C-alpha cells in the first residue's frame, strides 16, 4: 500500500487559484505559448524553409532584428509564423528578410507581414488551439468511492489517511460534520483495493462507515459538478470549499 497525499487547506486552495490566475493573465498579456498582447503588426508569415528546419533555427534568425515571443512551426513543415514582441522588430525583420538570401536548412523562404484581418484571424486560431490544449482530459472511470456514516469529528485528513493505506489518494471531497463524502484515487486499481479493504465497516470519527464505488450516470454527474465548481473558482467564485 502507498501513503495518502496531504490535503490542501482552504487557504492553500485559494492561494493556488490566485497564483494560477496571475500566471494565466501574464500569459494572455503576451507570454510564451502563443499568447498575444495588444500591439498589432507583430506577426510574420514564412513559406519555403528546408525540410530539416527547426524552431530554434527560425528564432535565432528572426531575433537578429527584434525580440521574438513565439515561433509557430512544426518540424517537417515548410511554412509557419513568427510573432515578435513589438511591431518595430517585425518591420525590421521583414525589410531584411524580404530582400532574400537568408537560408533556413538549405532553402530560402519567402516572408510577409500579416495584415490586420489576417493577424486577427490567426490570433483567434491560436487562442482556440491553446484552449483545446489546456482543456482537462476526460477523467478515467473507476476512481471514485463514496462513503456514508462518518462520525461528526471526521475531517479530510482522517479520510485521506485511512484511504491512503490502500492506494494513492488524489482528492477527498468532504466537509467536517457531514456524514458522507467522496474520495478520488489515482488509479482504478487503487480504488478497488480500497473498496475491498474498507468494505468491512472501517471507522471514521468513531463510527462504522459503508463504502461503495461511484459508477455510471452518478459518476458522470459528479465529475461534471466538480468541473463546474473548479471553473467557478477560477472565475473568482467562492463555492465548493470543504470545511475540514
VENPEVEN-V252915 format. One record per pair of residues at least 4 apart in sequence whose ideal C-beta (glycine too) atoms are under 7 Angstrom apart, sorted by the first residue. I is the first residue (numbers start at 1). GAP is how many residues later the second one is. D is the distance in whole Angstrom. If there is no record, write none. Layout:
i=I gap=GAP d=D
i=I gap=GAP d=D
This chain:
i=1 gap=164 d=5
i=1 gap=165 d=6
i=1 gap=166 d=7
i=2 gap=165 d=6
i=2 gap=166 d=5
i=3 gap=161 d=5
i=4 gap=156 d=4
i=4 gap=157 d=6
i=4 gap=159 d=6
i=4 gap=160 d=2
i=4 gap=165 d=4
i=5 gap=155 d=7
i=5 gap=163 d=7
i=5 gap=164 d=6
i=5 gap=165 d=7
i=7 gap=149 d=5
i=7 gap=150 d=6
i=7 gap=153 d=5
i=7 gap=165 d=6
i=8 gap=4 d=4
i=8 gap=5 d=5
i=8 gap=8 d=7
i=10 gap=4 d=6
i=10 gap=231 d=5
i=11 gap=4 d=6
i=12 gap=4 d=6
i=13 gap=4 d=7
i=13 gap=228 d=7
i=14 gap=4 d=6
i=15 gap=4 d=6
i=16 gap=4 d=6
i=17 gap=4 d=6
i=17 gap=216 d=5
i=17 gap=217 d=6
i=18 gap=4 d=7
i=19 gap=4 d=6
i=20 gap=4 d=6
i=21 gap=4 d=6
i=21 gap=213 d=7
i=22 gap=4 d=6
i=23 gap=4 d=6
i=24 gap=4 d=6
i=25 gap=4 d=6
i=26 gap=5 d=5
i=27 gap=4 d=4
i=27 gap=6 d=6
i=27 gap=8 d=5
i=28 gap=7 d=5
i=29 gap=6 d=7
i=29 gap=8 d=6
i=30 gap=5 d=6
i=30 gap=6 d=7
i=30 gap=7 d=4
i=30 gap=39 d=6
i=31 gap=4 d=5
i=32 gap=38 d=6
i=33 gap=37 d=7
i=33 gap=97 d=6
i=34 gap=36 d=5
i=34 gap=38 d=6
i=34 gap=92 d=4
i=34 gap=96 d=6
i=36 gap=87 d=5
i=39 gap=47 d=6
i=39 gap=48 d=6
i=40 gap=47 d=7
i=40 gap=76 d=6
i=40 gap=79 d=6
i=41 gap=46 d=4
i=41 gap=49 d=6
i=41 gap=72 d=7
i=42 gap=41 d=6
i=42 gap=42 d=5
i=42 gap=44 d=7
i=42 gap=45 d=5
i=42 gap=48 d=5
i=43 gap=38 d=6
i=43 gap=40 d=5
i=43 gap=47 d=7
i=43 gap=71 d=5
i=43 gap=76 d=5
i=43 gap=79 d=6
i=44 gap=37 d=7
i=44 gap=38 d=5
i=44 gap=46 d=6
i=44 gap=49 d=6
i=44 gap=50 d=6
i=44 gap=67 d=6
i=44 gap=68 d=7
i=44 gap=69 d=6
i=45 gap=36 d=5
i=45 gap=67 d=6
i=45 gap=69 d=6
i=46 gap=33 d=6
i=46 gap=34 d=6
i=46 gap=36 d=7
i=46 gap=63 d=4
i=46 gap=64 d=7
i=46 gap=65 d=5
i=47 gap=31 d=6
i=47 gap=32 d=4
i=47 gap=62 d=6
i=47 gap=63 d=5
i=48 gap=30 d=6
i=48 gap=59 d=6
i=48 gap=60 d=7
i=48 gap=61 d=4
i=48 gap=62 d=6
i=49 gap=4 d=4
i=49 gap=29 d=6
i=49 gap=55 d=4
i=49 gap=56 d=6
i=49 gap=58 d=6
i=49 gap=60 d=5
i=50 gap=54 d=6
i=50 gap=55 d=3
i=50 gap=56 d=4
i=50 gap=57 d=4
i=51 gap=25 d=7
i=51 gap=54 d=7
i=52 gap=53 d=4
i=53 gap=4 d=6
i=53 gap=5 d=7
i=53 gap=51 d=5
i=53 gap=52 d=4
i=54 gap=21 d=6
i=55 gap=4 d=6
i=55 gap=16 d=5
i=55 gap=18 d=5
i=56 gap=4 d=6
i=57 gap=4 d=6
i=57 gap=47 d=6
i=57 gap=48 d=7
i=58 gap=4 d=6
i=58 gap=13 d=5
i=58 gap=15 d=6
i=58 gap=24 d=6
i=58 gap=46 d=6
i=59 gap=4 d=6
i=59 gap=9 d=5
i=59 gap=12 d=5
i=61 gap=41 d=6
i=61 gap=43 d=7
i=62 gap=6 d=5
i=62 gap=20 d=5
i=62 gap=31 d=5
i=63 gap=5 d=5
i=65 gap=24 d=6
i=65 gap=27 d=4
i=65 gap=28 d=4
i=65 gap=31 d=6
i=66 gap=18 d=5
i=66 gap=19 d=7
i=66 gap=20 d=6
i=66 gap=22 d=6
i=66 gap=23 d=2
i=66 gap=24 d=7
i=66 gap=26 d=6
i=66 gap=27 d=6
i=67 gap=17 d=7
i=67 gap=18 d=4
i=67 gap=19 d=7
i=67 gap=22 d=6
i=68 gap=14 d=6
i=68 gap=16 d=6
i=69 gap=14 d=5
i=69 gap=15 d=6
i=69 gap=16 d=5
i=70 gap=13 d=5
i=71 gap=9 d=7
i=71 gap=11 d=5
i=72 gap=8 d=5
i=72 gap=9 d=4
i=73 gap=4 d=6
i=73 gap=7 d=3
i=81 gap=41 d=7
i=84 gap=5 d=4
i=84 gap=6 d=4
i=85 gap=4 d=6
i=87 gap=4 d=6
i=88 gap=4 d=6
i=89 gap=4 d=6
i=90 gap=4 d=6
i=90 gap=23 d=6
i=91 gap=4 d=7
i=92 gap=4 d=7
i=93 gap=4 d=6
i=94 gap=4 d=6
i=94 gap=17 d=6
i=94 gap=19 d=5
i=97 gap=5 d=6
i=97 gap=14 d=4
i=98 gap=13 d=6
i=100 gap=8 d=6
i=101 gap=7 d=7
i=102 gap=6 d=7
i=103 gap=4 d=6
i=103 gap=5 d=5
i=104 gap=5 d=6
i=114 gap=4 d=4
i=114 gap=5 d=4
i=114 gap=8 d=6
i=115 gap=4 d=7
i=116 gap=4 d=6
i=117 gap=4 d=6
i=118 gap=4 d=6
i=119 gap=4 d=6
i=120 gap=4 d=7
i=121 gap=4 d=7
i=122 gap=4 d=6
i=123 gap=4 d=6
i=124 gap=4 d=6
i=125 gap=4 d=6
i=126 gap=4 d=6
i=127 gap=4 d=6
i=128 gap=4 d=6
i=129 gap=4 d=6
i=130 gap=4 d=6
i=131 gap=4 d=7
i=136 gap=91 d=7
i=139 gap=4 d=7
i=139 gap=84 d=5
i=140 gap=48 d=7
i=141 gap=47 d=7
i=141 gap=78 d=7
i=142 gap=46 d=3
i=142 gap=49 d=6
i=142 gap=71 d=7
i=143 gap=41 d=5
i=143 gap=42 d=5
i=143 gap=45 d=6
i=143 gap=48 d=5
i=144 gap=38 d=6
i=144 gap=40 d=6
i=144 gap=47 d=7
i=144 gap=69 d=7
i=144 gap=70 d=4
i=144 gap=75 d=6
i=144 gap=78 d=7
i=145 gap=38 d=5
i=145 gap=46 d=6
i=145 gap=49 d=6
i=145 gap=50 d=6
i=145 gap=66 d=6
i=145 gap=68 d=6
i=145 gap=69 d=7
i=146 gap=34 d=7
i=146 gap=36 d=5
i=146 gap=66 d=5
i=146 gap=68 d=5
i=147 gap=33 d=6
i=147 gap=34 d=6
i=147 gap=62 d=5
i=147 gap=63 d=7
i=147 gap=64 d=5
i=148 gap=31 d=6
i=148 gap=32 d=5
i=148 gap=61 d=6
i=148 gap=62 d=5
i=149 gap=30 d=6
i=149 gap=58 d=5
i=149 gap=59 d=6
i=149 gap=60 d=5
i=149 gap=61 d=6
i=150 gap=4 d=4
i=150 gap=29 d=5
i=150 gap=30 d=7
i=150 gap=31 d=7
i=150 gap=54 d=4
i=150 gap=55 d=5
i=150 gap=57 d=6
i=150 gap=59 d=6
i=151 gap=53 d=6
i=151 gap=54 d=2
i=151 gap=55 d=4
i=151 gap=56 d=4
i=152 gap=25 d=6
i=152 gap=53 d=6
i=153 gap=52 d=4
i=153 gap=53 d=7
i=154 gap=4 d=5
i=154 gap=5 d=7
i=154 gap=22 d=7
i=154 gap=50 d=5
i=154 gap=51 d=4
i=155 gap=21 d=5
i=155 gap=89 d=4
i=156 gap=4 d=6
i=156 gap=16 d=4
i=156 gap=18 d=5
i=156 gap=86 d=6
i=156 gap=88 d=6
i=157 gap=4 d=6
i=158 gap=4 d=6
i=158 gap=46 d=6
i=159 gap=4 d=6
i=159 gap=13 d=5
i=159 gap=15 d=6
i=159 gap=22 d=6
i=159 gap=24 d=6
i=159 gap=45 d=6
i=160 gap=4 d=6
i=160 gap=9 d=5
i=160 gap=12 d=5
i=162 gap=40 d=6
i=162 gap=42 d=7
i=163 gap=6 d=5
i=163 gap=20 d=5
i=163 gap=31 d=5
i=164 gap=5 d=5
i=166 gap=24 d=7
i=166 gap=27 d=5
i=166 gap=28 d=4
i=166 gap=31 d=5
i=167 gap=18 d=5
i=167 gap=19 d=7
i=167 gap=23 d=2
i=167 gap=24 d=7
i=167 gap=26 d=5
i=167 gap=27 d=6
i=168 gap=17 d=7
i=168 gap=18 d=4
i=168 gap=22 d=6
i=169 gap=14 d=6
i=169 gap=16 d=6
i=170 gap=14 d=5
i=170 gap=15 d=6
i=170 gap=16 d=5
i=171 gap=13 d=5
i=172 gap=9 d=7
i=172 gap=11 d=5
i=173 gap=8 d=6
i=173 gap=9 d=4
i=173 gap=69 d=7
i=174 gap=4 d=6
i=174 gap=7 d=3
i=174 gap=68 d=6
i=175 gap=67 d=4
i=175 gap=68 d=4
i=175 gap=69 d=6
i=176 gap=67 d=5
i=176 gap=68 d=3
i=177 gap=66 d=7
i=182 gap=32 d=7
i=182 gap=40 d=7
i=185 gap=5 d=4
i=185 gap=6 d=4
i=185 gap=9 d=7
i=186 gap=4 d=5
i=188 gap=4 d=6
i=189 gap=4 d=6
i=190 gap=4 d=6
i=191 gap=4 d=6
i=191 gap=22 d=7
i=192 gap=4 d=6
i=193 gap=4 d=6
i=194 gap=4 d=6
i=195 gap=4 d=6
i=195 gap=16 d=6
i=195 gap=18 d=6
i=198 gap=4 d=5
i=198 gap=13 d=5
i=199 gap=12 d=6
i=201 gap=7 d=4
i=201 gap=8 d=7
i=202 gap=7 d=6
i=203 gap=4 d=6
i=203 gap=5 d=6
i=203 gap=6 d=7
i=204 gap=5 d=5
i=214 gap=4 d=5
i=214 gap=5 d=5
i=214 gap=8 d=6
i=215 gap=4 d=5
i=217 gap=4 d=6
i=218 gap=4 d=6
i=219 gap=4 d=6
i=220 gap=4 d=6
i=221 gap=4 d=6
i=222 gap=4 d=6
i=223 gap=4 d=6
i=224 gap=4 d=6
i=225 gap=4 d=6
i=226 gap=4 d=6
i=227 gap=4 d=6
i=228 gap=4 d=6
i=229 gap=4 d=7
i=229 gap=10 d=6
i=229 gap=11 d=4
i=230 gap=4 d=6
i=231 gap=4 d=6
i=232 gap=5 d=3
i=232 gap=7 d=6
i=232 gap=8 d=7
i=233 gap=4 d=6
i=233 gap=7 d=7
